[in-house]
Amino acid sequence: MNNNRLILIGLLIPAILMIPFSIISFYTDFANRNPDPLSVTVDFDQNAYNAVEGKKAFEQYQCMGCHTIVGNGAYFAPDLTTVYKRMGENDAALSNFVLSGASAKGMPPTRDRGMKEDDAYRITTFLKYTNMLDTNGWPGAGSWERDGNPDSTSAKKLDFSDIWQVVSGIVFINVLIFAIILAYENKKNDRELETNE
């Protein structure tokens, strides 16, 4: 076996193994943590609005022109990822806050921009959904809201059960590469012994 073929095998084996490990780690770690946006609903006026409708209303009224969701958007106003929790998980209170604004904090009333009450409930549904997202503890302790109070969300501490797949993958790939190098060196030594005889 020539060197090029050995190098190719040494590169292909880890690459081929990474595909199933990536799929397994995705489906066992991240995929089941976040809810289906169609299943998160808020009821208002005999209608049930889902988070997909809420995201459309959130975009229609350009909320990200001032706010962020998981750090994406503008940084003029507070991040809204956990605003549902901060408002006591009260649909009516959050919807009313969205409509009436908070002039003292710089948020104008959205009623003045044509927002209706059902749109506020749609946006509340989306904010309820973002509150359920697994953000791995983001924003962590020490992030500040616009009013100067620290956010109460703390970062998730890593434990062994969260990183076992990464550690086992790194160990496996290192052992595999070591075995390939060892096989190559043994083959090389065997050839040298044959040529010396």
Residue frames as qw, qx, qy, qz and C-alpha x, y, z in Angstrom:
[[0.000, 0.891, 0.454, 0.000, 0.00, 0.00, 0.00],
 [0.446, 0.386, -0.033, 0.806, 1.51, 3.32, -1.01],
 [0.199, -0.217, -0.433, 0.852, 1.64, 6.43, 1.18],
 [0.263, -0.070, -0.208, -0.940, -1.04, 8.34, -0.74],
 [0.582, -0.300, -0.660, -0.367, -3.56, 5.56, -0.29],
 [0.496, -0.312, -0.659, 0.471, -2.78, 5.34, 3.43],
 [0.041, -0.115, -0.190, 0.974, -3.20, 9.10, 3.84],
 [0.418, -0.168, -0.427, -0.784, -6.49, 8.98, 1.94],
 [0.603, -0.351, -0.715, -0.050, -7.79, 6.17, 4.16],
 [0.383, -0.244, -0.523, 0.721, -6.63, 8.05, 7.26],
 [0.124, 0.067, 0.031, -0.990, -8.61, 11.11, 6.19],
 [0.481, -0.177, -0.566, -0.646, -11.70, 9.32, 4.88],
 [0.471, -0.302, -0.813, 0.162, -12.40, 7.13, 7.90],
 [0.126, -0.346, -0.496, 0.786, -12.80, 10.04, 10.38],
 [0.252, 0.100, -0.217, -0.938, -14.76, 12.04, 7.79],
 [0.497, -0.196, -0.729, -0.427, -17.16, 9.14, 7.19],
 [0.411, -0.351, -0.761, 0.360, -17.56, 8.57, 10.93],
 [0.028, -0.148, -0.254, 0.955, -18.31, 12.24, 11.58],
 [0.374, -0.176, -0.454, -0.790, -21.53, 12.12, 9.54],
 [0.591, -0.427, -0.665, -0.161, -23.41, 9.58, 11.70],
 [0.430, -0.302, -0.518, 0.675, -21.95, 11.05, 14.91],
 [0.048, -0.011, -0.016, -0.999, -23.17, 14.50, 13.87],
 [0.500, -0.297, -0.520, -0.626, -26.66, 13.21, 13.10],
 [0.609, -0.379, -0.676, 0.170, -26.84, 11.24, 16.35],
 [0.315, -0.222, -0.395, 0.834, -25.62, 14.16, 18.44],
 [0.202, -0.145, -0.187, -0.951, -28.10, 16.54, 16.79],
 [0.596, -0.339, -0.530, -0.499, -31.10, 14.32, 17.36],
 [0.652, -0.384, -0.597, 0.268, -30.14, 13.36, 20.91],
 [0.390, -0.238, -0.299, 0.838, -29.07, 16.81, 22.03],
 [0.036, 0.172, -0.019, -0.984, -30.68, 19.76, 20.27],
 [0.243, -0.210, -0.667, -0.672, -33.66, 18.60, 18.22],
 [0.430, -0.520, -0.734, -0.076, -35.90, 17.67, 21.13],
 [0.305, -0.301, -0.435, 0.792, -35.20, 20.72, 23.30],
 [0.153, 0.156, -0.062, -0.974, -37.14, 23.34, 21.36],
 [0.483, 0.404, 0.679, -0.379, -40.91, 23.14, 20.98],
 [0.311, 0.404, 0.672, 0.537, -42.73, 22.99, 17.68],
 [0.016, 0.087, 0.059, -0.994, -43.73, 26.61, 16.88],
 [0.429, -0.262, -0.538, -0.676, -47.16, 25.45, 15.70],
 [0.562, -0.405, -0.716, 0.093, -47.86, 23.87, 19.09],
 [0.251, -0.272, -0.397, 0.840, -47.19, 27.06, 21.10],
 [0.060, -0.608, -0.560, -0.560, -50.47, 28.95, 21.20],
 [0.009, 0.182, 0.436, -0.882, -52.18, 31.89, 22.89],
 [0.032, 0.601, 0.778, 0.180, -55.98, 32.20, 22.94],
 [0.013, 0.297, 0.163, -0.941, -57.65, 35.55, 22.36],
 [0.497, 0.330, 0.004, -0.803, -61.20, 36.39, 21.37],
 [0.871, 0.172, 0.390, -0.243, -62.05, 32.73, 20.59],
 [0.718, 0.629, -0.296, 0.035, -58.99, 32.37, 18.34],
 [0.806, -0.454, 0.248, 0.288, -55.81, 30.40, 19.00],
 [0.400, 0.864, -0.304, -0.020, -52.70, 32.03, 17.54],
 [0.941, -0.125, 0.031, 0.312, -49.50, 30.05, 17.02],
 [0.466, -0.646, 0.214, 0.565, -45.87, 31.19, 17.10],
 [0.471, 0.194, 0.549, 0.663, -45.54, 31.13, 13.30],
 [0.049, 0.835, 0.437, 0.332, -48.32, 33.72, 12.99],
 [0.432, -0.859, -0.077, 0.262, -46.67, 35.62, 15.82],
 [0.570, -0.281, 0.344, 0.691, -43.34, 35.74, 14.03],
 [0.307, 0.521, 0.519, 0.604, -45.04, 37.16, 10.95],
 [0.184, -0.928, -0.287, -0.149, -46.63, 39.93, 13.05],
 [0.601, -0.640, 0.100, 0.468, -43.31, 40.49, 14.84],
 [0.496, 0.009, 0.441, 0.748, -41.68, 41.06, 11.44],
 [0.139, 0.724, 0.525, 0.425, -44.60, 43.09, 10.06],
 [0.267, -0.950, -0.149, -0.067, -44.33, 45.63, 12.87],
 [0.539, 0.614, -0.337, 0.469, -40.51, 45.64, 12.64],
 [0.688, -0.723, -0.001, -0.053, -39.93, 44.87, 16.31],
 [0.849, -0.148, 0.086, 0.499, -36.33, 43.88, 15.55],
 [0.334, 0.757, 0.028, 0.561, -35.67, 47.43, 14.42],
 [0.260, -0.769, 0.311, -0.494, -35.18, 48.18, 18.14],
 [0.766, -0.427, 0.412, -0.245, -35.11, 44.80, 19.94],
 [0.254, 0.432, -0.854, -0.136, -33.17, 41.55, 19.66],
 [0.944, -0.146, 0.063, -0.291, -34.16, 37.90, 19.86],
 [0.928, -0.175, 0.148, 0.293, -31.31, 35.66, 21.05],
 [0.444, -0.531, 0.264, 0.672, -28.93, 38.52, 20.26],
 [0.336, 0.263, 0.607, 0.671, -30.11, 39.01, 16.66],
 [0.029, 0.863, 0.471, 0.181, -31.52, 42.40, 15.74],
 [0.148, 0.743, -0.129, 0.639, -30.94, 45.94, 16.92],
 [0.556, -0.195, -0.591, 0.551, -29.43, 46.78, 20.29],
 [0.100, -0.462, 0.016, -0.881, -31.40, 49.95, 20.99],
 [0.673, -0.394, 0.098, -0.618, -33.95, 48.24, 23.24],
 [0.524, -0.383, 0.727, -0.224, -33.90, 45.15, 25.53],
 [0.205, 0.143, -0.926, -0.283, -33.58, 41.61, 24.24],
 [0.683, -0.099, 0.036, -0.722, -37.01, 39.97, 24.05],
 [0.478, 0.148, -0.863, -0.073, -35.96, 36.32, 24.26],
 [0.324, -0.256, -0.839, 0.354, -37.16, 35.98, 27.87],
 [0.202, -0.189, 0.079, -0.958, -39.62, 38.91, 28.07],
 [0.661, -0.321, -0.510, -0.446, -42.54, 36.47, 28.45],
 [0.667, -0.270, -0.589, 0.369, -40.99, 35.18, 31.68],
 [0.240, 0.012, -0.285, 0.928, -40.15, 38.68, 32.88],
 [0.385, -0.222, -0.139, -0.885, -43.79, 39.71, 32.40],
 [0.482, -0.120, 0.671, -0.550, -44.95, 36.86, 34.66],
 [0.057, 0.075, 0.944, 0.317, -45.99, 34.58, 31.76],
 [0.287, 0.577, 0.563, -0.518, -49.22, 36.56, 31.54],
 [0.395, 0.375, 0.627, 0.557, -50.55, 36.73, 27.96],
 [0.021, 0.894, 0.423, 0.148, -52.87, 39.67, 28.56],
 [0.377, -0.836, 0.053, 0.395, -50.26, 41.74, 30.42],
 [0.486, -0.240, 0.506, 0.671, -47.62, 41.25, 27.72],
 [0.296, 0.549, 0.623, 0.472, -50.09, 41.97, 24.91],
 [0.116, -0.949, -0.291, 0.036, -51.22, 45.14, 26.65],
 [0.461, -0.666, 0.236, 0.537, -47.58, 46.17, 27.19],
 [0.470, 0.107, 0.590, 0.648, -46.85, 45.63, 23.47],
 [0.142, 0.750, 0.545, 0.347, -49.85, 47.80, 22.53],
 [0.227, -0.957, -0.178, 0.015, -49.36, 50.61, 25.03],
 [0.558, 0.573, -0.281, 0.531, -45.56, 50.71, 25.04],
 [0.620, -0.610, -0.247, 0.428, -43.42, 52.22, 27.79],
 [0.285, 0.903, 0.031, 0.321, -42.75, 55.85, 27.00],
 [0.441, -0.849, 0.289, -0.006, -40.48, 56.26, 30.05],
 [0.711, -0.307, 0.554, 0.304, -38.21, 53.53, 28.66],
 [0.030, 0.490, -0.519, -0.700, -38.34, 54.76, 25.08],
 [0.168, 0.202, 0.919, 0.293, -40.88, 52.32, 23.62],
 [0.337, 0.055, -0.109, -0.934, -43.64, 54.13, 21.74],
 [0.646, 0.207, 0.580, -0.452, -47.19, 52.77, 21.77],
 [0.197, -0.041, 0.835, 0.511, -47.61, 50.37, 18.85],
 [0.297, 0.670, 0.650, -0.201, -51.30, 51.27, 18.62],
 [0.118, 0.808, -0.088, -0.570, -50.07, 54.50, 17.01],
 [0.008, -0.414, 0.751, 0.514, -48.48, 52.37, 14.27],
 [0.664, 0.120, -0.378, -0.634, -51.75, 50.60, 13.49],
 [0.227, 0.091, -0.960, 0.137, -51.31, 47.49, 15.62],
 [0.677, -0.356, -0.224, -0.604, -54.55, 45.86, 16.67],
 [0.612, -0.483, 0.504, -0.372, -55.15, 43.78, 19.76],
 [0.982, 0.102, 0.148, -0.061, -55.13, 40.47, 17.86],
 [0.632, 0.628, -0.332, 0.309, -51.70, 41.34, 16.40],
 [0.194, -0.678, 0.547, -0.450, -50.40, 42.01, 19.92],
 [0.846, -0.227, 0.409, -0.257, -51.61, 38.54, 20.95],
 [0.895, 0.420, -0.099, 0.108, -49.90, 37.03, 17.90],
 [0.310, 0.704, -0.479, 0.422, -46.64, 38.71, 18.92],
 [0.551, -0.524, 0.494, -0.421, -47.18, 37.48, 22.49],
 [0.984, 0.053, 0.142, -0.094, -47.41, 33.93, 21.13],
 [0.707, 0.563, -0.286, 0.320, -44.08, 34.35, 19.35],
 [0.031, -0.682, 0.514, -0.519, -42.49, 35.78, 22.51],
 [0.828, -0.320, 0.334, -0.317, -43.93, 32.85, 24.49],
 [0.952, 0.281, -0.048, 0.111, -42.19, 30.55, 22.00],
 [0.441, 0.667, -0.405, 0.444, -38.84, 32.39, 22.22],
 [0.448, -0.622, 0.453, -0.456, -39.03, 32.09, 26.00],
 [0.945, -0.123, 0.263, -0.153, -39.19, 28.27, 25.56],
 [0.715, 0.602, -0.335, 0.117, -36.11, 28.09, 23.32],
 [0.844, -0.401, 0.032, 0.354, -33.04, 26.35, 24.66],
 [0.308, 0.911, -0.178, 0.210, -30.48, 29.15, 24.51],
 [0.788, 0.040, -0.403, 0.464, -27.98, 27.31, 26.70],
 [0.478, -0.592, -0.358, 0.542, -28.40, 29.93, 29.41],
 [0.265, 0.101, 0.177, 0.942, -28.04, 32.99, 27.16],
 [0.236, 0.742, -0.339, 0.527, -28.20, 35.80, 28.12],
 [0.665, -0.138, -0.617, 0.397, -26.18, 34.82, 31.17],
 [0.440, -0.795, -0.301, 0.289, -25.98, 36.40, 34.58],
 [0.408, -0.445, 0.142, 0.784, -24.51, 39.84, 34.31],
 [0.163, 0.375, 0.530, 0.743, -26.31, 40.87, 31.15],
 [0.015, 0.339, 0.400, -0.851, -28.19, 44.07, 31.78],
 [0.211, 0.707, 0.660, 0.141, -31.63, 45.18, 30.83],
 [0.219, 0.605, 0.162, 0.748, -32.25, 48.73, 29.67],
 [0.440, -0.820, -0.143, -0.336, -33.60, 49.71, 33.10],
 [0.056, 0.705, -0.582, 0.401, -30.24, 48.89, 34.71],
 [0.762, -0.344, 0.450, -0.313, -31.30, 45.70, 36.49],
 [0.015, -0.383, 0.894, 0.232, -29.33, 42.53, 35.82],
 [0.755, 0.038, -0.436, -0.489, -31.14, 39.76, 33.99],
 [0.669, -0.423, 0.508, -0.341, -31.88, 36.86, 36.33],
 [0.961, 0.250, -0.083, -0.081, -31.10, 34.11, 33.80],
 [0.394, -0.685, 0.594, 0.152, -27.91, 32.28, 34.66],
 [0.476, 0.490, -0.670, -0.290, -25.78, 30.23, 32.32],
 [0.972, -0.123, -0.063, -0.189, -26.26, 26.47, 32.33],
 [0.334, -0.657, 0.675, 0.035, -23.40, 24.62, 34.00],
 [0.691, 0.355, -0.585, -0.232, -21.87, 21.86, 31.91],
 [0.676, -0.396, 0.591, -0.191, -21.72, 18.41, 33.40],
 [0.254, -0.290, 0.869, 0.310, -20.39, 15.14, 32.07],
 [0.498, 0.424, 0.753, -0.079, -23.76, 14.02, 30.70],
 [0.384, 0.851, 0.097, -0.344, -23.74, 17.01, 28.33],
 [0.206, 0.797, -0.509, -0.253, -20.29, 16.41, 26.88],
 [0.722, -0.210, 0.658, 0.044, -19.91, 12.62, 26.78],
 [0.777, 0.551, 0.297, 0.069, -20.47, 12.49, 23.02],
 [0.288, 0.914, -0.275, 0.077, -17.80, 15.09, 22.33],
 [0.375, -0.656, 0.653, -0.048, -15.25, 13.44, 24.61],
 [0.789, 0.019, 0.614, 0.029, -15.93, 9.94, 23.25],
 [0.682, 0.718, 0.131, 0.048, -15.72, 11.22, 19.65],
 [0.105, 0.890, -0.439, 0.066, -12.38, 12.93, 20.26],
 [0.544, -0.451, 0.707, -0.033, -10.95, 9.84, 22.00],
 [0.830, 0.286, 0.479, -0.007, -12.22, 7.54, 19.24],
 [0.573, 0.815, -0.058, 0.066, -10.76, 9.63, 16.43],
 [0.094, -0.815, 0.568, -0.069, -7.40, 9.95, 18.21],
 [0.684, -0.225, 0.693, -0.023, -7.24, 6.18, 18.78],
 [0.790, 0.524, 0.318, 0.002, -8.17, 5.60, 15.14],
 [0.372, 0.885, -0.273, 0.070, -5.48, 7.95, 13.85],
 [0.352, -0.651, 0.669, -0.068, -2.93, 6.39, 16.22],
 [0.804, 0.042, 0.592, -0.018, -3.85, 2.90, 14.94],
 [0.698, 0.708, 0.093, 0.048, -3.42, 4.02, 11.32],
 [0.119, 0.871, -0.467, 0.098, -0.03, 5.58, 12.04],
 [0.569, -0.439, 0.690, -0.084, 1.06, 2.47, 13.96],
 [0.849, 0.302, 0.434, 0.007, -0.03, 0.20, 11.08],
 [0.520, 0.841, -0.131, 0.073, 1.85, 2.40, 8.63],
 [0.131, -0.783, 0.599, -0.106, 5.04, 2.33, 10.72],
 [0.735, -0.187, 0.649, -0.057, 4.83, -1.46, 11.14],
 [0.802, 0.541, 0.250, 0.038, 4.38, -1.90, 7.39],
 [0.293, 0.896, -0.318, 0.099, 7.31, 0.43, 6.74],
 [0.394, -0.616, 0.676, -0.089, 9.52, -1.53, 9.18],
 [0.843, 0.103, 0.528, -0.030, 8.50, -4.83, 7.55],
 [0.673, 0.736, 0.013, 0.072, 9.53, -3.48, 4.13],
 [0.031, 0.853, -0.507, 0.119, 12.88, -2.34, 5.49],
 [0.634, -0.365, 0.678, -0.076, 13.50, -5.78, 7.01],
 [0.850, 0.380, 0.364, 0.006, 12.62, -7.46, 3.70],
 [0.508, 0.835, -0.176, 0.119, 15.01, -5.23, 1.75],
 [0.208, -0.760, 0.601, -0.136, 17.83, -5.83, 4.28],
 [0.797, -0.153, 0.581, -0.055, 17.53, -9.63, 4.00]]
